[in-house]
Amino acid sequence: MNALISPSILSADLTQLGADLRACEAAGADAIHIDVMDGRFVPNITFGPDIVAACKRVTSLPLDVHLMIVEPEKHLKTFADAGADFLTVHYETCPHIHRTLQTIRELGVKPGLTFNPGTPLEPLNLLADMVDLVLIMSVNPGFGGQKFIPQSLEKIRQARAILDLHGSKAIVQVDGGIAPQTIRENYEAGARNFVAGTAVFKHPEGIAGGVRALRQALA
């Protein structure tokens, strides 16, 4: 499978979000990553369903909505109705994880499951057939621009091995510190979907230059 680039609007210029999304699409990005933070599960507060709906109006790219919130089960339908194509929840926030993942799929959205850097992956053995995406956080979630945690590479390898063991075609996504200097080793570890904020939106040559630099690092 080819590598998928998912720019994270956490690093976008929100005063011109529509233009930035169209630039991502023109640059060949594969999806738009939207980090929803509640100030409880993570320190920061960011976007809600209105931003998802606004993104849906200006881009045809899939919307990959990452729910970094407590009690995500209370908000799944709202985000699905707003236009999410993927809904990714944290294992750490879902005591009834099977039900949550089932509900996401019943809403017509692809379910994803996220693991924080310090969370073991053993539960994935029980959930591999329920997800379309497994997100390995390579920084502690809550803020953009953090440094990549090297131990994440082993977790990516573990995640891919568990999914393969259970015959799952789910894609392994990585989020945090992804840049031209780190993307290749993540690909070699088994990741195929790369969330990048600063590396895309803050690139000296603009959004197109940021996407191009990531692709070139994988070539």
N, C-alpha and C positions, 0 to 999 in steps of 0.2 A: 504494500500500500504506500502511496506517496505521502509525504509529510504534509500535514494540514497546519496552516498558520491562522491563529485566532487572536487578532488584536483585542486587547482589553481596554475598554473605554474609560477605565479608571485613570488612565494617563492622557486621555483626549482633552482637547480644548472645548469645554462645554459651551462656550459662547458661540461656537460654530460646529456643533456636534454633527449636524446634517452633512455639512461639507466634508468633515473628517470621515464620516461613514462612507460617503460616496468615493472619497479618495482611497479608502481601504479596498473597496470593491474594484475600482479601476486598477489598483496595484496588484490584484490577484489574490487577495486574502480569501480564506475559505469559510470563515464564520466570524461573528462578532461576539466577544465574551463580555458579559455584563455581571459585575460583581455586586451582589446585593448584601449590604452589611447593616446590622441592626444596632450597633453600639452595645450589645450584650454578649453575644457569642464572640465577637471581635471588638476591639476598641473603637473602630471607626464607624461612621454612619454614611451611607452612600445613596444608592438608587432604590427606587420602588417600581411598581408596575407601570406607572405613567411613563417612565423613561423607556421601558421595554416597548410599550405601545408606540412611543415616538420613533424609536429605532425601526420598528416594523413598517412605519409609514415611509421611511426614506431609503431603505435598503432591501434588496431581495436575498441577501446573505442569511443563512441560518443564524438564529439568535440562541446563543449558548449561555443560559442564565444559571449562575452559580450562587446558590442560596447560603450565605454565611450568616444564618440566623437561627435563633432558638425556635422551637415549635414550628418548623417549616410546613408541617402537615396542614396548618391552619391557612396557609396562603397559596397552596399549590394551584387551586382552580383560578385564583386571581391572576397569577402569572401565566398560566396556560391560556386564559382568555385574552391576556394582553399580547400574546403572540410568541411565547417561548417555544422554540423547537426542541431544545434540550433543557431539562431541569435537573440540576445536580445538587444533591443534599449531602451534608456531612454525616458520616457514621456517628460522630460524637454527639450529635444533637437529636438522634432518632432512636428512642427506646423501642419503637415498634417498626423497625426498618423494613421488614417485609411488606407490611401494610402500606407504608409510605411509598415504596417503589412500585407496588401494584397500582396504587392510586394514580401516580404519575402516568403510567402506561395507559390506564383506563381513560385518562384525560386526552389521549392522543398525542402525548409528548414522549420523547425518548428519555428514559431515566438514566441518571448518572449518580455515581457514589464517590465521595471525596474522603480522603484520609489525610489528617494532619501529619506533620513530620514525626511526631512522637507516638503516633497510633500504630500498633501492629496490624498486619494485613491478614491475620488468620481468619477473621470473619468473612473475608471475600470468598473463602471456600464454600460457604453456605449461601452466597448471594450471586455467584458468577453468572448464573443463568437468568438473572433478573435485570441486568444492567446492559446498556449499550455503550457506556463510557465509564472509565475509572480514572478519577483525577488524583494524582499524587502531588500534594503540595510540597514544593521544594523551598518554601520559606514559611514562616509562621504567618498565617493569614491575618489581614487587617490593613495593610498599607502596601502601596506600590513602591518600586525602586529598591527592594531589599536584595541582599547578596544571596546567591544560590547556596543551598546546603548540600555539600558533596555526598553525604550519606543517602541522599535521595536517589542516586543512581542504583544502589542496591535494591531499594524499594521498588523502583520501576522494573528491575529484572524479576523480582519476586511476583509483582502483580501480573506481569506477562506470563510467567510460568504457571501461576494459579489459573489464570483464564484459559491457557492452552490445555492444562490438565483436565478442565471441565468442558472442553470443546466450545468455549465462548469466543465469539468474534468481536467482543467489545473492544473498543479502542482504548489505549492507555494515553491519557493526557497529562501534561506536566505544566505547572503554573508556579512561577516565582524565579526571578533571576535569569530568565531565558534571554539570551543575547547571542550574537555570532560566535562569541567565545565559548559558550556552553551548550549550544543546541546540538552539535554533532555527537557529543558523548551521550546526551540524552536519547538521541535517535538510536545509537548503537546499543543502548541498554534496553530498548524496546518501546520507547514512546513514539507515537506517530502524530499526536496532536499537541501543538505548542502554543501556549498562551503567552503573549508578549505585549507589554504595555509601553514601558519606557523605550525599549529597543525599536518600537515602531513609531510612536507618536512624538518622541523627542529626538529622533535621528537627525543629524545635521543636514541631510539631504531630503528631509521630509518623509512623509508616510511611505511613498513609493520607494524611497531609498532604504527605509527601514525593512520593509518586506523583502526587497531585493537582497539586502545584506544577509538576512536569515536564510533565504533560498541558496545563495552562493556558498554559505558556510556548510550547507548540506550536500552541495554538488560533489 
